[in-house]
Amino acid sequence: MKRTVSLLLAASIIFGSLLASGCADGDGTAAPETTEAETTAPVETAAETEPAVDTDLERAETVFDAFIKYYYNKGKFRNADFWDNAEIFETVIDAYEVTRDEKYLNYIKEIAEATLKQYGKKWTWNEYNDDIMWLCIAFLRAYFLTGEDDYLRYAKINFDPVWERAYSEDLGGGLWWRTDNKSKNSCVCGPGAIAACLLGKATGNEEYYEKAKLVLDWQIATLYEIGLGKVYDAIDIKGNINKWSSTYNQGTFIGACMLYYEYSGDESYLTKAKKAAEFAMRFMYNYGVMNNETEGGDLIGFKGILTRWISRYAVMVENKEVFDWLRRNADAAWKNRNSKNLIWTAWGTKTSEKYSQYDVFGMSTAVALMFNLMLERQLPEKAE
């Protein structure tokens, strides 16, 4: 994951002695601790072209179709790099998982084929361990939905060697972010634990769950504030901890905890997932609209990850409050779409008609939001 968060660069100088590397910056500069959402008031003006939309599904399909029209061609997303592609691939998987519409299945197959053609079947040439974990997750989720054995095989033959090179007992455990072994980061530990749980489920091999527990327990002990639910960013080789938090790390921590709980039945992991969800909603955004993470090549795609895992957590524990918050965000994002039905990642701010200024990754987050909101339908009618 190449980090180019220019907005945070100046502030990160303050933390220059804190970390040699961090998941928010590809050149090894740690991102500062900034958890407050931007305060730009939501623009209430509807898109200039106002289609008749009466359901969540129609909204989701509308923004998906617009995104595909302007940012997709024959299995590839415009200007998306390795991990951008993996995450946008997951957004398409979200769409199929929620709707079971064959058109999304066709996209999954086309994207998988194009991804393998572009990056090959073995991805260990990529120095970023988190990138590879993300593509493993995407192929595993695709496997569960399609039954395509090759998808499972590609995930396994890449997860195994990356685990071997990334895990060590240095700093007490955890996964190295990159092959230079300078820091251990939540951005790889969360996805690594998720991928391990999914592999355990897919293969029936409980050793994968043991790996998930190993890295998750280390993350809890090292990069998690138990009383608050805040997930820290990273620890460098000298033991310095960067306490910056992001939607990405809150989301993957929630996902890892709920998946391991699903396997083990250990309620303590579900409690930690609850705390992490509450921290994101309450302390990062005051239950308001997510209108930040707008700069650089990576931050702009983070919040789609949070919507994916916090919505699945909410279904698991029947928590309607989470969906009320997601709906508040979806309503704001929908109102602030442009006339082409494209939505930038600042959901409380009007999306410009000059869409070419926006990166594909940041334009994908609202698509993830709209489809993941639809998981609310799985709640019992009187869920609290």
C-alpha positions in Angstrom: 0.0 0.0 0.0 1.8 3.1 -1.2 1.0 6.0 1.2 0.9 9.5 -0.3 -1.2 11.4 2.2 0.1 14.9 1.5 -2.3 16.7 3.8 -0.8 14.9 6.8 2.8 15.3 5.8 3.4 18.6 7.5 1.8 17.5 10.8 3.7 14.2 10.7 7.0 16.2 11.2 5.9 16.6 14.8 5.9 12.9 15.1 9.2 12.5 13.2 10.9 10.8 16.1 7.8 8.6 16.7 7.9 6.2 13.8 10.2 5.2 11.0 7.2 4.0 9.0 3.4 3.8 9.2 0.6 2.5 7.0 -0.5 6.0 6.1 2.6 6.9 4.1 4.5 4.9 1.6 7.8 6.6 2.2 7.8 5.5 5.8 6.5 8.7 7.4 3.9 8.1 10.1 0.5 9.8 9.9 -0.3 12.1 12.8 -3.1 11.5 15.2 -6.2 13.1 13.7 -9.5 11.6 14.5 -11.8 14.6 14.0 -14.1 14.7 11.0 -14.0 17.8 8.8 -16.8 20.2 9.7 -18.0 21.1 6.3 -21.8 21.3 6.5 -23.7 18.8 4.2 -25.0 20.4 1.1 -28.7 19.8 0.8 -28.9 20.4 -3.0 -30.0 17.3 -4.9 -28.3 16.2 -8.1 -29.3 18.3 -11.1 -30.6 15.2 -12.8 -33.0 13.7 -10.2 -34.1 10.1 -11.1 -37.1 8.6 -9.3 -35.5 6.6 -6.6 -37.6 4.9 -3.9 -35.5 2.2 -2.4 -32.0 1.6 -1.1 -31.4 -0.8 -3.9 -32.2 1.7 -6.6 -29.8 4.2 -4.9 -27.1 1.6 -4.7 -27.6 0.6 -8.3 -27.6 4.2 -9.5 -24.3 5.0 -7.9 -22.7 1.7 -8.9 -23.7 2.2 -12.6 -22.3 5.7 -12.6 -19.1 4.5 -11.1 -18.7 1.7 -13.6 -19.5 4.1 -16.5 -16.8 6.5 -15.7 -14.1 4.4 -14.0 -14.3 0.9 -15.3 -13.2 -0.9 -18.5 -13.0 -4.6 -19.1 -12.1 -5.8 -15.6 -9.9 -2.8 -14.7 -10.6 0.3 -12.7 -9.1 3.5 -14.1 -5.7 4.4 -12.5 -6.2 1.9 -9.7 -3.0 0.3 -8.3 -2.7 -3.1 -6.7 -4.4 -2.5 -3.4 -6.9 0.1 -4.8 -8.0 -2.6 -7.2 -8.3 -5.2 -4.4 -10.6 -2.9 -2.4 -12.7 -1.8 -5.3 -13.0 -5.5 -6.2 -14.4 -6.0 -2.7 -17.0 -3.3 -3.3 -18.3 -5.3 -6.3 -18.3 -8.4 -4.2 -20.4 -6.5 -1.6 -22.9 -5.7 -4.4 -23.2 -9.3 -5.4 -23.3 -10.6 -1.8 -26.2 -8.3 -0.9 -28.2 -8.5 -4.1 -27.2 -11.9 -5.8 -27.8 -10.1 -9.1 -26.0 -12.0 -11.9 -24.7 -8.8 -13.4 -22.4 -8.3 -10.3 -21.3 -11.9 -10.6 -20.2 -11.3 -14.1 -18.2 -8.3 -13.0 -16.5 -10.4 -10.3 -15.4 -12.9 -12.9 -14.2 -10.2 -15.2 -12.3 -8.4 -12.5 -10.7 -11.6 -11.2 -9.5 -12.5 -14.7 -8.1 -9.1 -15.4 -6.4 -8.9 -12.0 -4.6 -12.2 -12.5 -3.6 -11.2 -16.0 -2.1 -7.9 -14.7 -0.5 -9.1 -11.5 0.0 -12.8 -12.0 -1.0 -15.6 -9.8 1.8 -15.1 -7.2 2.0 -11.7 -5.7 5.0 -11.9 -3.4 6.9 -9.5 -5.7 4.9 -6.8 -4.0 6.9 -5.5 -0.9 3.7 -4.4 0.9 2.4 -7.4 2.9 -0.9 -5.6 3.5 -1.6 -5.3 -0.2 -1.3 -9.0 -0.7 -3.6 -9.7 2.3 -6.2 -7.5 0.7 -6.2 -9.4 -2.5 -6.3 -12.7 -0.6 -9.5 -11.4 1.2 -11.1 -10.4 -2.1 -10.5 -13.8 -3.7 -11.6 -15.6 -0.6 -14.9 -13.7 -0.5 -15.3 -14.3 -4.2 -14.7 -18.0 -3.5 -17.4 -18.2 -0.9 -19.9 -16.6 -3.2 -19.0 -18.5 -6.4 -17.5 -21.8 -5.3 -14.7 -21.2 -7.8 -11.9 -23.4 -6.4 -9.2 -21.4 -8.2 -10.0 -18.3 -6.2 -9.3 -20.2 -3.0 -6.1 -21.6 -4.4 -4.8 -18.1 -5.4 -5.6 -16.8 -1.9 -3.8 -19.7 -0.2 -0.7 -19.8 -2.3 -0.2 -16.1 -1.6 -1.2 -15.9 2.1 1.1 -18.7 3.2 4.4 -17.2 2.0 3.4 -13.7 3.0 2.6 -14.9 6.5 6.0 -16.6 6.7 7.9 -13.4 5.7 5.7 -11.0 7.7 5.3 -12.7 11.1 8.0 -12.6 13.7 8.5 -12.5 17.4 10.2 -9.1 17.2 8.3 -6.6 19.2 6.4 -9.4 20.8 4.7 -10.7 17.6 2.6 -9.2 14.9 3.1 -8.7 11.2 5.7 -6.5 9.4 4.1 -4.0 7.1 6.7 -4.3 4.4 9.6 -6.5 3.5 12.0 -3.9 4.9 10.8 -5.0 8.4 10.8 -1.5 9.9 7.4 -1.4 11.5 4.4 -3.6 12.5 1.1 -2.0 11.6 -2.6 -2.4 12.1 -3.0 -2.0 8.4 -1.5 -5.4 7.9 -2.5 -7.1 11.1 -6.2 -6.5 10.7 -6.4 -7.8 7.1 -4.0 -10.6 8.0 -6.3 -11.8 10.7 -9.3 -11.5 8.5 -7.6 -13.5 5.7 -6.5 -16.1 8.1 -10.1 -16.6 9.5 -11.5 -16.8 6.0 -8.9 -19.4 5.0 -9.7 -21.4 8.1 -13.4 -21.4 7.2 -12.7 -22.2 3.6 -10.2 -25.1 4.2 -11.3 -26.4 7.5 -7.7 -26.1 8.7 -7.8 -24.7 12.2 -4.1 -23.6 12.0 -5.3 -20.6 10.1 -7.5 -19.6 13.0 -4.5 -20.1 15.3 -2.6 -17.6 13.1 -5.5 -15.2 13.3 -5.6 -15.4 17.1 -1.9 -15.0 17.3 -1.8 -11.7 15.4 -5.1 -10.4 16.7 -4.1 -10.9 20.3 -0.8 -9.1 19.7 -2.6 -6.2 18.1 -5.0 -6.0 21.1 -2.0 -6.0 23.5 0.1 -3.5 21.5 -2.0 -1.4 19.2 -5.4 -1.2 20.8 -6.8 1.0 23.6 -9.0 -1.4 25.5 -11.1 1.1 27.4 -11.7 3.4 24.5 -11.8 1.0 21.5 -9.2 3.0 19.6 -7.0 1.1 17.2 -3.5 2.6 16.9 -1.6 2.8 13.6 1.8 1.2 14.1 4.8 0.4 16.2 8.3 0.9 14.8 11.4 -1.3 15.3 12.4 0.9 18.2 9.1 0.4 20.0 7.6 3.8 19.3 3.9 3.7 18.9 1.9 5.9 16.5 -1.6 6.4 18.0 -3.2 7.8 14.9 -6.6 6.2 14.2 -8.4 5.7 10.9 -11.6 4.2 9.5 -9.4 1.6 7.8 -7.9 0.2 11.0 -11.2 0.5 13.0 -13.0 -1.4 10.3 -10.5 -4.2 9.9 -10.2 -4.7 13.6 -13.9 -5.0 13.9 -13.9 -7.5 11.1 -11.1 -9.6 12.5 -12.7 -9.7 16.0 -16.1 -10.7 14.7 -14.7 -13.4 12.5 -12.6 -14.9 15.2 -15.6 -14.7 17.6 -17.7 -16.5 15.0 -15.2 -19.4 15.1 -14.3 -19.4 18.8 -17.4 -18.2 20.6 -15.2 -16.1 22.8 -17.3 -13.1 23.8 -14.3 -10.9 24.6 -13.6 -10.5 20.9 -17.1 -9.3 20.3 -16.8 -6.9 23.1 -13.7 -5.4 21.6 -15.4 -5.1 18.2 -18.2 -3.2 19.9 -15.8 -0.8 21.5 -14.0 -0.2 18.1 -17.3 0.4 16.4 -18.4 2.9 19.1 -15.1 4.7 18.9 -15.5 5.2 15.1 -19.1 6.5 15.4 -18.8 8.5 18.6 -15.3 9.7 19.0 -14.2 10.0 15.4 -17.4 11.4 14.0 -19.8 12.3 16.8 -22.4 10.1 15.1 -22.3 12.5 12.2 -21.3 12.4 8.5 -17.9 11.1 7.5 -16.5 14.1 5.6 -12.8 13.7 5.9 -9.9 11.4 4.7 -9.9 13.4 1.4 -6.2 13.7 0.6 -3.6 11.4 -0.9 -3.9 8.1 -2.7 -4.9 5.9 0.2 -6.9 7.8 2.8 -9.6 8.5 0.3 -10.6 4.9 0.1 -10.5 4.0 3.8 -14.1 4.6 4.8 -15.5 2.0 2.4 -13.6 -0.6 4.5 -15.3 0.6 7.7 -18.8 0.4 6.2 -18.1 -3.2 5.1 -17.1 -4.5 8.5 -19.2 -2.4 10.8 -22.4 -3.3 8.9 -21.6 -7.0 9.2 -20.9 -6.6 12.9 -24.2 -4.8 13.3 -26.0 -7.7 11.6 -24.2 -10.2 13.9 -25.2 -8.4 17.1 -28.5 -6.9 15.8 -27.4 -3.3 16.3 -29.8 -0.9 14.6 -27.9 2.1 15.9 -25.0 1.3 13.5 -27.4 1.3 10.5 -29.0 4.5 11.6 -25.6 6.1 11.5 -24.8 4.5 8.1 -28.1 5.7 6.7 -27.3 9.3 7.9 -24.1 9.0 5.9 -25.8 7.5 2.9 -28.5 10.2 2.8 -25.9 12.9 3.0 -23.8 11.3 0.3 -26.8 10.8 -2.0 -27.8 14.5 -1.6 -24.3 15.6 -2.4 -23.8 13.5 -5.6 -23.2 15.4 -8.8 -25.4 15.3 -11.9 -23.6 12.2 -13.1 -24.5 10.4 -9.9 -20.9 10.2 -8.8 -20.0 10.7 -5.2 -16.7 11.8 -3.8 -15.4 10.4 -0.5 -16.3 13.6 1.4 -19.9 12.7 1.9 -21.0 15.9 3.5 -19.7 18.1 0.6 -21.1 18.5 -2.9 -19.3 16.5 -5.5 -17.9 18.6 -8.2 -19.1 18.2 -11.8 -15.4 18.1 -12.8 -15.1 14.5 -11.8 -11.7 14.1 -13.5 -10.1 15.7 -10.4 -11.1 12.8 -8.3 -9.2 9.5 -7.9 -11.1 6.3 -8.6 -10.5 4.9 -5.0 -12.2 7.9 -3.4 -15.1 7.6 -5.8 -15.7 4.0 -4.7 -16.4 4.5 -1.0 -20.0 5.7 -1.4 -20.7 2.6 -3.6 -19.6 0.4 -0.7 -21.7 2.5 1.7 -24.9 2.1 -0.3 -24.7 -1.7 -0.7 -23.5 -2.3 2.8 -26.3 -0.3 4.2 -28.7 -2.8 2.6 -27.5 -5.4 5.1 -29.9 -3.7 7.5 -32.6 -5.8 5.9 -31.1 -8.8 7.7 -32.0 -7.3 11.1 -35.1 -8.6 12.9 -37.8 -6.0 12.8 -37.5 -5.1 16.5 -33.7 -5.2 16.7 -32.3 -2.7 19.2 
